[in-house]
Amino acid sequence: MKQTKKKWINIDPFSLQSRLTLVIAAFSALVLGSLATWTSWKMQQILVESHKYNIEEIAKRLPQDLQIYSEMMRLETGLQKAIDNLANTNTLLWVKSSDNKILVKSAHLNLLSEATVAELMSLTEMPIKPQVYRVNQNHFVLYGNSVQVQGKLLGELFIVKDITREQKMFVVMVQSLGITSILAIIVLTAAIASYIKHSLQPLRQLNQMASVISAEDLGQAQLYLHNAPSEVKELAQTLTMLLSRLSQSWEQEQEFVSNVSHELRTPLTIVLGYLQSVLRRQNNLTPTQQEALETAASEAERTIRLLQDLLDLARADSGYLYFQMKSYVLNDLVEEVVMMAETYSDRIIKIESKVYPIEIKADYSRLKQVLLNLIDNAVKYSEADTPIIFKLNKLQDKAIIQVCDKGYGIPLQQQARIFDRFYRVDESRSHATAGCGLGLSIVKTLVEGMGGNVNVQSKLGEGSTFTISLPTYNSSI
């Protein structure tokens, strides 16, 4: 039952399958409903016409019988005799004079209740059409005609046909027809839904195939479906060509970024070297000149780091970012990085370790780059008098590194995007913090390249905790 409920809940009312099913089911219901209504109306007409014909035959025969009986007996007696011969339990007759008095009537009329007879009589006071009248749970067909003998008008003849039994059978038949139509609509809708679902399966397969294609797979992606309609096959071929063009554009973009980063990094490194050399011989520099050269050196160094990050990302995207994986003691590596960071950041950085030693297999320089980026991030987005804490632990075959700060925090809706390239949580502080939004993207790329993963937990006003998990040395062997 739970699985069935889940299936119904997961139905998308805006999907192509739902829309086609609803439209075709509505059209089928309209057609079958119209057909059932027309059939019921036609059957009713046939029922009325058959009884109308029978009543008209009685109305034609009565004057003939009356003509014969009037030659042998009194006119009133002959009229009663003729009516009695033509009447039965279901067929009732009476004749009314021009002054609205009943001249004669069939004996079976007395078997009806007074209320039924009164209502039947009241119906004869207005123009009568041969149709079904419902009187006190019974159904009758009424017909009226004048009676003439030897050219003399005797009065108005009224014939009533009791069709209650036939009408009940007709109602049962109509109900059965309605139920059959509803069942047919349900079965037809289910069959249509199943067929549409089967027909749309190639599109779902195409969607699944396209959803697993990554940037690295663009060039090798081939979307081809067996036993699919021609239109879907054409769509798959078009998408394959589109992916091929995207792959070419992606490779050109990567090559461009890599080339630009590489070509600009070398001259900027030379410029930085000259600037630092001049700054070391600052005796003959004025304060203004020294400040200008320090600013230029700082910006050159920042630009070199940016180009190095872009170059690393471009290499990672193209699969040319290599790692020299060796065994290291994580505790010692973190202590070395912390000592290095404390010298340039002027911040208190604490290390809390529950396990020693924690052996990992990683790229030494890459892991140092990751940790320095996280420290730099914590320094930028927390107050100067708050400490930065490293927490080291080991859980099963994973080494856990947590970098905690007491900074501004990251809004929940933006935490999923902080590892995107060039994404910054607070654009208004981008100038003040001198960042370009690549640091955390580099962290994610390098950590995943070493077989680990990174995530963040943060609350506004309470700070952030970046957690890195890396495989331990034993689990990597």
Residue, then its C-alpha position, 0 to 999 in steps of 0.5 A: m500500500k505504501q509503495t502504491k501511495k508513493k507512485w500516486i504521489n510521484i505522478d507529475p500532473f504537468s508531465l507529457q504522460s499525464r497531459l496526454t492521458l488526461v486529454i485522451a481519457a477526457f476525449s474517450a469519456l466525451v465520446l463514450g458518454s455521448l454514445a451512451t446518451w444517444t443510445s439511451w435516447k434512441m432506445q427510449q424513442i423506439l420504446v415509445e414508437s412501438h407502443k405508439y404504433n400499437i395504440e394507433e392500431i387500437a384507435k383505428r380498429l375501435p370505430q370498425d368494431l363499433q360499426i359492427y356492434s352498432e348494427m346488432m345492439r344499442l350504440e352505448t352497449g356496442l361502444q362498451k363491448a368494443i372497448d372491453n374487447l380491445a382493453n386488457t390489464n396494460t391497455l386502458l380505454w375510455v371515451k369522453s363526450s364533448d361536455n367532458k363526461i366519460l361515456v364508457k371506460s374499460a373495466h381494468l381502469n377501476l383496478l388503478s388507484e383513484a389518485t392515478v386515475a385522477e392524474l391520468m384524467s387530468l393529463t387528457e385535459m391538455p394536448i397529448k403527445p405520444q410519450v412516456y408519462r410517469v404517474n405515481q411510480n408507474h409509467f404510461v403512454l397516452y394517446g387521444n383520438s376522436v371517435q366517429v360512427q356513420g359520420k357522427l362524432l361520439g366523443e374523444l377516445f383516450i388510450v393508455k398503455d401501462i409500460t411500467r415493466e418495460q420502463k423499469m427494464f429500460v432503466v436497468m438497461v440504461q444503468s448497465l450501459g452507464i456502468t459499462s461505459i464507466l468501466a470501459i473509460i477506466v480500462l481504456t484510460a489505463a490502457i492508454a496510460s500504459y501505452i503512453k508510458h511505454s511510448l515515452q520510455p525512450l525519452r526517459q532513457l535519453n534523459q537518464m543517459a544525458s543526466v550522467i554525462s559530465a564535462e569530461d565525457l562530452g567528447q565520448a558521449q553517444l546517445y543512441l536508442h534501440n527500438a525507439p521512434s524515428e523522432v526520438k532517434e533524430l533527437a538523440q542524434t541531434l543531442t549527440m552532435l550538440l554534445s560534440r560541439l560543446s566538447q570542442s568548445w570546452e576543450q578550446e576554453q580549457e586550452f585558452v585558460s591554460n595558455v593564458s595562465h601559463e603565458l602570463r604567469t612567467p612575465l608576472t613572476i619576473v616583474l615580481g622578482y624585480l619589484q622585490s629586488v628593488l624593495r630590498r634596496q629601499n634606502n634610496l626610495t621615498p616613502t611614496q615610491q616604497e608604498a607604490l612598489e609594495t602595492a605593485a608587488s602585492e598585486a603581482e603576487r596576488t595575480i600570480r596566485l590567481l593564474q596558478d589557480l586557473l592553471d590548476l583548474a584547467r589541468a584538473d578539467s583536462g585530466y592533466l593535474y597529477f598528484q604525487m601520493k605518498s605516506y605522511v603523518l597528518n599531525d606533523l603536516v598540519e603542525e607545519v602548516v599552522m606554524m607557517a600560517e601563524t607567521y604571516s596571519d598574526r592569528i592564533i591557530k590551535i590544533e586539537s588532535k584525538v589520535y596520534p599518529i594519523e597516517i594518510k596517503a596524499d600529495y604533500s604540496r597539494l594538501k598544504q595548498v588546501l590547508l593554507n587556502l582554508i586558513d586564508n579563508a578563515v582569516k578573511y571572514s572572521e575577526a582578528d581576535t578570534p582563534i582558528i581551530f584545527k581538529l584532527n581525528k580518525l574514523q574507520d578508514k578516513a582521516i578527518i580534518q576540521v578547520c573551524d572559525k568564529g566568523y560571520g558564517i555562511p547563509l544556508q541557501q548559499q552553502a551549496r554554491i561556495f565551492d563553485r568557481f568565482y562564487r562569493v558569498d558577500e560581493s560587497r566584501s570582495h574588494a576588502t578581502a582581496g579574493c576572486g572566488l577560486g580558493l574553495s573551488i581549488v580546495k574541492t578540486l585538490v581534495e577530490g583529486m586525492g580521493g577525499n571529499v570536503n563539505v561545510q557547516s555554518k551558521l550566521g554569526e557563529g562561524s563555519t567548519f570546513t570538514i575534509s575527509l581523506p583515506t588513511y594510509n592503510s586503506s589506500i594500500 
